[in-house]
Amino acid sequence: MRLLIDNCLSHELVDYLPFPDFDCVHVRDIGLGQSPDVDILAEAARDHRIIVSADSDFGALLAVSGATRPSYVSVRRNNNRRVGELAALLRVNLLPLEAELAEGAVVVIGEREIRLRRLPLA
């Protein structure tokens, strides 16, 4: 699973998600650390990556555009989680959703629930 980790999440997350299950890059590593969300969306779509972020703006941009790619994972209530805990949460929850994410989806990982909506968002 190819992930693009957004700037609002720790760069260390890249090191906690094991290859070959996850091929991760952080936006800083590809020169997009200060880029607007639309540029990050475009790069994720171009490079076939799933955006992982705590920033809800990506969902709004996908809804407005009607895009079917890239998939987006929103991590809610991330403030009290350590990097290792967040990585474990992503590993456990994203691997079973790999097929849906490959087809285009928005996944919201909340405190007690996970929601999935297929793209395009209506």
Backbone as JSON Lines, residues from 0, in Angstrom:
{"i":0,"aa":"M","n":[0.84,-1.16,0.0],"ca":[0.0,0.0,0.0],"c":[0.9,1.24,0.0]}
{"i":1,"aa":"R","n":[0.68,2.12,-0.96],"ca":[1.52,3.31,-1.11],"c":[0.87,4.49,-0.4]}
{"i":2,"aa":"L","n":[1.54,5.01,0.62],"ca":[0.99,6.09,1.43],"c":[1.81,7.37,1.27]}
{"i":3,"aa":"L","n":[1.11,8.5,1.3],"ca":[1.73,9.81,1.35],"c":[1.29,10.44,2.67]}
{"i":4,"aa":"I","n":[2.24,10.61,3.58],"ca":[1.96,11.12,4.92],"c":[2.0,12.65,4.87]}
{"i":5,"aa":"D","n":[0.93,13.27,5.34],"ca":[0.81,14.73,5.31],"c":[1.67,15.37,6.4]}
{"i":6,"aa":"N","n":[1.92,16.65,6.21],"ca":[2.79,17.42,7.09],"c":[2.29,17.5,8.54]}
{"i":7,"aa":"C","n":[0.99,17.37,8.75],"ca":[0.45,17.47,10.11],"c":[0.7,16.21,10.94]}
{"i":8,"aa":"L","n":[1.24,15.18,10.3],"ca":[1.62,13.95,11.01],"c":[3.14,13.84,11.04]}
{"i":9,"aa":"S","n":[3.64,13.2,12.05],"ca":[5.08,13.09,12.26],"c":[5.79,12.4,11.09]}
{"i":10,"aa":"H","n":[6.93,12.95,10.75],"ca":[7.79,12.34,9.73],"c":[8.23,10.94,10.18]}
{"i":11,"aa":"E","n":[8.34,10.71,11.47],"ca":[8.76,9.41,12.0],"c":[7.8,8.28,11.63]}
{"i":12,"aa":"L","n":[6.58,8.63,11.31],"ca":[5.59,7.61,10.94],"c":[6.08,6.77,9.77]}
{"i":13,"aa":"V","n":[6.82,7.36,8.87],"ca":[7.36,6.65,7.71],"c":[8.21,5.45,8.17]}
{"i":14,"aa":"D","n":[8.97,5.62,9.24],"ca":[9.85,4.56,9.73],"c":[9.1,3.47,10.5]}
{"i":15,"aa":"Y","n":[7.89,3.76,10.95],"ca":[7.14,2.81,11.76],"c":[6.24,1.88,10.94]}
{"i":16,"aa":"L","n":[6.02,2.22,9.68],"ca":[5.16,1.39,8.85],"c":[6.03,0.53,7.95]}
{"i":17,"aa":"P","n":[6.0,-0.78,8.16],"ca":[6.98,-1.68,7.53],"c":[6.75,-1.9,6.05]}
{"i":18,"aa":"F","n":[7.85,-1.93,5.32],"ca":[7.87,-2.35,3.94],"c":[7.93,-3.88,3.96]}
{"i":19,"aa":"P","n":[7.27,-4.64,3.16],"ca":[6.6,-4.3,1.92],"c":[5.11,-3.98,2.07]}
{"i":20,"aa":"D","n":[4.54,-4.13,3.28],"ca":[3.11,-3.83,3.43],"c":[2.81,-2.38,3.09]}
{"i":21,"aa":"F","n":[3.71,-1.48,3.49],"ca":[3.5,-0.05,3.27],"c":[4.74,0.57,2.63]}
{"i":22,"aa":"D","n":[4.52,1.3,1.57],"ca":[5.55,2.08,0.91],"c":[5.19,3.53,1.21]}
{"i":23,"aa":"C","n":[5.87,4.12,2.19],"ca":[5.5,5.44,2.7],"c":[6.52,6.51,2.35]}
{"i":24,"aa":"V","n":[5.99,7.68,2.04],"ca":[6.81,8.88,1.94],"c":[6.08,10.0,2.66]}
{"i":25,"aa":"H","n":[6.84,10.91,3.19],"ca":[6.29,12.09,3.86],"c":[6.35,13.24,2.86]}
{"i":26,"aa":"V","n":[5.39,14.15,2.94],"ca":[5.36,15.26,1.99],"c":[6.67,16.06,2.01]}
{"i":27,"aa":"R","n":[7.32,16.15,3.16],"ca":[8.6,16.87,3.25],"c":[9.67,16.22,2.38]}
{"i":28,"aa":"D","n":[9.63,14.89,2.3],"ca":[10.66,14.15,1.55],"c":[10.58,14.38,0.05]}
{"i":29,"aa":"I","n":[9.44,14.84,-0.42],"ca":[9.29,15.06,-1.87],"c":[9.08,16.55,-2.19]}
{"i":30,"aa":"G","n":[9.48,17.4,-1.24],"ca":[9.45,18.84,-1.48],"c":[8.09,19.48,-1.41]}
{"i":31,"aa":"L","n":[7.11,18.82,-0.76],"ca":[5.77,19.38,-0.67],"c":[5.39,19.79,0.75]}
{"i":32,"aa":"G","n":[6.38,19.95,1.62],"ca":[6.11,20.27,3.02],"c":[5.34,21.55,3.23]}
{"i":33,"aa":"Q","n":[5.51,22.51,2.38],"ca":[4.81,23.8,2.5],"c":[3.78,24.01,1.4]}
{"i":34,"aa":"S","n":[3.45,22.96,0.68],"ca":[2.55,23.08,-0.47],"c":[1.09,23.08,-0.06]}
{"i":35,"aa":"P","n":[0.25,23.71,-0.87],"ca":[-1.19,23.67,-0.6],"c":[-1.73,22.26,-0.8]}
{"i":36,"aa":"D","n":[-2.86,22.01,-0.14],"ca":[-3.46,20.68,-0.18],"c":[-3.79,20.22,-1.61]}
{"i":37,"aa":"V","n":[-4.17,21.14,-2.48],"ca":[-4.49,20.73,-3.86],"c":[-3.27,20.16,-4.56]}
{"i":38,"aa":"D","n":[-2.09,20.69,-4.26],"ca":[-0.86,20.16,-4.86],"c":[-0.54,18.78,-4.3]}
{"i":39,"aa":"I","n":[-0.79,18.59,-3.02],"ca":[-0.55,17.28,-2.39],"c":[-1.52,16.25,-2.97]}
{"i":40,"aa":"L","n":[-2.78,16.64,-3.15],"ca":[-3.76,15.75,-3.79],"c":[-3.31,15.35,-5.18]}
{"i":41,"aa":"A","n":[-2.86,16.31,-5.95],"ca":[-2.43,16.04,-7.32],"c":[-1.24,15.09,-7.35]}
{"i":42,"aa":"E","n":[-0.29,15.3,-6.45],"ca":[0.88,14.42,-6.41],"c":[0.5,13.01,-5.98]}
{"i":43,"aa":"A","n":[-0.39,12.89,-5.0],"ca":[-0.84,11.57,-4.55],"c":[-1.54,10.83,-5.7]}
{"i":44,"aa":"A","n":[-2.37,11.52,-6.44],"ca":[-3.05,10.9,-7.57],"c":[-2.05,10.48,-8.65]}
{"i":45,"aa":"R","n":[-1.11,11.36,-8.94],"ca":[-0.11,11.09,-9.98],"c":[0.77,9.9,-9.61]}
{"i":46,"aa":"D","n":[1.12,9.77,-8.32],"ca":[2.04,8.72,-7.87],"c":[1.3,7.51,-7.28]}
{"i":47,"aa":"H","n":[-0.02,7.48,-7.44],"ca":[-0.84,6.36,-6.95],"c":[-0.62,6.11,-5.47]}
{"i":48,"aa":"R","n":[-0.71,7.17,-4.67],"ca":[-0.55,7.07,-3.23],"c":[-1.84,7.45,-2.52]}
{"i":49,"aa":"I","n":[-1.99,6.94,-1.32],"ca":[-3.12,7.24,-0.45],"c":[-2.66,8.31,0.53]}
{"i":50,"aa":"I","n":[-3.4,9.4,0.62],"ca":[-3.04,10.46,1.56],"c":[-3.47,10.05,2.97]}
{"i":51,"aa":"V","n":[-2.57,10.19,3.93],"ca":[-2.88,9.96,5.34],"c":[-2.65,11.29,6.05]}
{"i":52,"aa":"S","n":[-3.7,11.79,6.71],"ca":[-3.62,13.12,7.3],"c":[-4.58,13.25,8.47]}
{"i":53,"aa":"A","n":[-4.35,14.25,9.29],"ca":[-5.3,14.65,10.32],"c":[-6.04,15.9,9.88]}
{"i":54,"aa":"D","n":[-5.78,16.35,8.68],"ca":[-6.35,17.57,8.11],"c":[-7.61,17.19,7.32]}
{"i":55,"aa":"S","n":[-8.76,17.7,7.72],"ca":[-10.02,17.33,7.06],"c":[-10.24,18.03,5.73]}
{"i":56,"aa":"D","n":[-9.37,18.97,5.37],"ca":[-9.53,19.69,4.11],"c":[-9.48,18.77,2.89]}
{"i":57,"aa":"F","n":[-8.75,17.66,2.98],"ca":[-8.65,16.76,1.83],"c":[-10.01,16.17,1.47]}
{"i":58,"aa":"G","n":[-10.8,15.83,2.46],"ca":[-12.14,15.31,2.2],"c":[-13.02,16.33,1.5]}
{"i":59,"aa":"A","n":[-12.92,17.58,1.94],"ca":[-13.7,18.65,1.3],"c":[-13.26,18.86,-0.15]}
{"i":60,"aa":"L","n":[-11.96,18.85,-0.39],"ca":[-11.45,19.02,-1.75],"c":[-11.9,17.87,-2.66]}
{"i":61,"aa":"L","n":[-11.88,16.65,-2.15],"ca":[-12.33,15.51,-2.94],"c":[-13.82,15.61,-3.23]}
{"i":62,"aa":"A","n":[-14.61,16.06,-2.26],"ca":[-16.05,16.19,-2.46],"c":[-16.36,17.24,-3.52]}
{"i":63,"aa":"V","n":[-15.71,18.37,-3.46],"ca":[-15.96,19.46,-4.41],"c":[-15.53,19.06,-5.82]}
{"i":64,"aa":"S","n":[-14.42,18.35,-5.92],"ca":[-13.88,18.02,-7.25],"c":[-14.6,16.84,-7.91]}
{"i":65,"aa":"G","n":[-15.22,15.99,-7.12],"ca":[-15.84,14.79,-7.66],"c":[-14.83,13.74,-8.09]}
{"i":66,"aa":"A","n":[-13.6,13.88,-7.63],"ca":[-12.52,12.97,-8.03],"c":[-12.75,11.56,-7.49]}
{"i":67,"aa":"T","n":[-12.21,10.6,-8.21],"ca":[-12.26,9.2,-7.77],"c":[-10.92,8.74,-7.21]}
{"i":68,"aa":"R","n":[-9.91,9.58,-7.29],"ca":[-8.58,9.32,-6.77],"c":[-7.96,10.63,-6.33]}
{"i":69,"aa":"P","n":[-7.09,10.68,-5.41],"ca":[-6.54,9.58,-4.64],"c":[-7.44,9.24,-3.45]}
{"i":70,"aa":"S","n":[-7.21,8.08,-2.87],"ca":[-7.89,7.76,-1.62],"c":[-7.28,8.6,-0.51]}
{"i":71,"aa":"Y","n":[-8.04,8.74,0.56],"ca":[-7.64,9.61,1.67],"c":[-8.03,8.95,2.98]}
{"i":72,"aa":"V","n":[-7.1,8.93,3.92],"ca":[-7.34,8.41,5.26],"c":[-7.22,9.56,6.23]}
{"i":73,"aa":"S","n":[-8.3,9.81,6.94],"ca":[-8.34,10.88,7.93],"c":[-8.22,10.26,9.32]}
{"i":74,"aa":"V","n":[-7.21,10.72,10.05],"ca":[-6.98,10.23,11.4],"c":[-7.52,11.28,12.36]}
{"i":75,"aa":"R","n":[-8.59,10.95,13.08],"ca":[-9.2,11.89,14.02],"c":[-8.67,11.66,15.42]}
{"i":76,"aa":"R","n":[-8.72,12.69,16.21],"ca":[-8.3,12.63,17.61],"c":[-6.91,12.03,17.75]}
{"i":77,"aa":"N","n":[-5.99,12.6,17.01],"ca":[-4.62,12.12,16.95],"c":[-3.72,12.72,18.03]}
{"i":78,"aa":"N","n":[-4.16,13.74,18.72],"ca":[-3.3,14.53,19.6],"c":[-2.58,13.74,20.68]}
{"i":79,"aa":"N","n":[-3.22,12.74,21.26],"ca":[-2.61,12.03,22.38],"c":[-1.92,10.74,21.99]}
{"i":80,"aa":"R","n":[-1.84,10.44,20.71],"ca":[-1.21,9.2,20.27],"c":[0.26,9.4,19.98]}
{"i":81,"aa":"R","n":[1.05,8.47,20.42],"ca":[2.47,8.45,20.04],"c":[2.58,7.88,18.64]}
{"i":82,"aa":"V","n":[3.73,8.11,18.02],"ca":[3.93,7.68,16.63],"c":[3.74,6.17,16.49]}
{"i":83,"aa":"G","n":[4.3,5.4,17.4],"ca":[4.16,3.95,17.33],"c":[2.71,3.5,17.46]}
{"i":84,"aa":"E","n":[1.96,4.18,18.31],"ca":[0.53,3.85,18.47],"c":[-0.25,4.17,17.2]}
{"i":85,"aa":"L","n":[0.06,5.3,16.6],"ca":[-0.62,5.68,15.36],"c":[-0.27,4.69,14.24]}
{"i":86,"aa":"A","n":[0.99,4.3,14.15],"ca":[1.4,3.34,13.14],"c":[0.67,2.01,13.33]}
{"i":87,"aa":"A","n":[0.55,1.55,14.56],"ca":[-0.16,0.3,14.85],"c":[-1.63,0.42,14.46]}
{"i":88,"aa":"L","n":[-2.23,1.56,14.76],"ca":[-3.63,1.79,14.4],"c":[-3.81,1.75,12.88]}
{"i":89,"aa":"L","n":[-2.91,2.36,12.15],"ca":[-2.98,2.34,10.69],"c":[-2.78,0.93,10.15]}
{"i":90,"aa":"R","n":[-1.78,0.21,10.66],"ca":[-1.51,-1.16,10.18],"c":[-2.74,-2.04,10.36]}
{"i":91,"aa":"V","n":[-3.32,-2.01,11.53],"ca":[-4.45,-2.88,11.84],"c":[-5.68,-2.55,10.99]}
{"i":92,"aa":"N","n":[-5.88,-1.27,10.73],"ca":[-7.11,-0.86,10.07],"c":[-7.02,-0.68,8.56]}
{"i":93,"aa":"L","n":[-5.86,-0.38,8.03],"ca":[-5.77,-0.14,6.59],"c":[-5.59,-1.4,5.77]}
{"i":94,"aa":"L","n":[-4.84,-2.35,6.27],"ca":[-4.62,-3.56,5.48],"c":[-5.92,-4.27,5.09]}
{"i":95,"aa":"P","n":[-6.91,-4.41,6.0],"ca":[-8.18,-5.03,5.59],"c":[-8.98,-4.2,4.58]}
{"i":96,"aa":"L","n":[-8.67,-2.91,4.45],"ca":[-9.38,-2.03,3.53],"c":[-8.61,-1.78,2.24]}
{"i":97,"aa":"E","n":[-7.58,-2.55,2.0],"ca":[-6.7,-2.32,0.86],"c":[-7.45,-2.29,-0.47]}
{"i":98,"aa":"A","n":[-8.38,-3.2,-0.67],"ca":[-9.12,-3.25,-1.93],"c":[-9.96,-2.0,-2.13]}
{"i":99,"aa":"E","n":[-10.64,-1.56,-1.1],"ca":[-11.47,-0.35,-1.19],"c":[-10.62,0.88,-1.45]}
{"i":100,"aa":"L","n":[-9.48,0.97,-0.77],"ca":[-8.59,2.11,-0.97],"c":[-8.0,2.11,-2.37]}
{"i":101,"aa":"A","n":[-7.75,0.95,-2.92],"ca":[-7.22,0.86,-4.28],"c":[-8.25,1.35,-5.3]}
{"i":102,"aa":"E","n":[-9.52,1.19,-4.99],"ca":[-10.58,1.62,-5.91],"c":[-10.95,3.09,-5.75]}
{"i":103,"aa":"G","n":[-10.58,3.7,-4.65],"ca":[-10.91,5.11,-4.39],"c":[-11.9,5.23,-3.25]}
{"i":104,"aa":"A","n":[-11.42,5.68,-2.09],"ca":[-12.28,5.78,-0.92],"c":[-11.73,6.81,0.05]}
{"i":105,"aa":"V","n":[-12.61,7.23,0.94],"ca":[-12.23,8.05,2.08],"c":[-12.48,7.2,3.32]}
{"i":106,"aa":"V","n":[-11.46,7.06,4.15],"ca":[-11.57,6.31,5.39],"c":[-11.32,7.28,6.54]}
{"i":107,"aa":"V","n":[-12.25,7.3,7.49],"ca":[-12.09,8.13,8.67],"c":[-11.89,7.21,9.86]}
{"i":108,"aa":"I","n":[-10.73,7.33,10.5],"ca":[-10.43,6.52,11.68],"c":[-10.67,7.42,12.89]}
{"i":109,"aa":"G","n":[-11.77,7.14,13.59],"ca":[-12.13,7.91,14.76],"c":[-11.65,7.24,16.04]}
{"i":110,"aa":"E","n":[-12.11,7.76,17.15],"ca":[-11.71,7.21,18.44],"c":[-12.22,5.78,18.63]}
{"i":111,"aa":"R","n":[-13.46,5.54,18.21],"ca":[-14.06,4.22,18.44],"c":[-14.63,3.58,17.18]}
{"i":112,"aa":"E","n":[-14.53,4.27,16.06],"ca":[-15.15,3.73,14.85],"c":[-14.32,4.06,13.62]}
{"i":113,"aa":"I","n":[-14.6,3.31,12.57],"ca":[-13.98,3.56,11.27],"c":[-15.12,3.69,10.27]}
{"i":114,"aa":"R","n":[-15.07,4.75,9.49],"ca":[-16.08,4.96,8.44],"c":[-15.38,4.93,7.09]}
{"i":115,"aa":"L","n":[-16.06,4.37,6.12],"ca":[-15.53,4.29,4.77],"c":[-16.6,4.79,3.81]}
{"i":116,"aa":"R","n":[-16.2,5.67,2.91],"ca":[-17.08,6.13,1.82],"c":[-16.29,6.0,0.53]}
{"i":117,"aa":"R","n":[-16.93,5.46,-0.46],"ca":[-16.29,5.31,-1.76],"c":[-16.3,6.64,-2.5]}
{"i":118,"aa":"L","n":[-15.26,6.84,-3.3],"ca":[-15.2,8.03,-4.15],"c":[-15.88,7.73,-5.48]}
{"i":119,"aa":"P","n":[-16.48,8.71,-6.11],"ca":[-16.55,10.11,-5.72],"c":[-17.57,10.33,-4.61]}
{"i":120,"aa":"L","n":[-17.31,11.36,-3.8],"ca":[-18.24,11.73,-2.74],"c":[-19.38,12.54,-3.34]}
{"i":121,"aa":"A","n":[-20.58,12.25,-2.88],"ca":[-21.75,12.97,-3.41],"c":[-22.06,14.18,-2.56]}
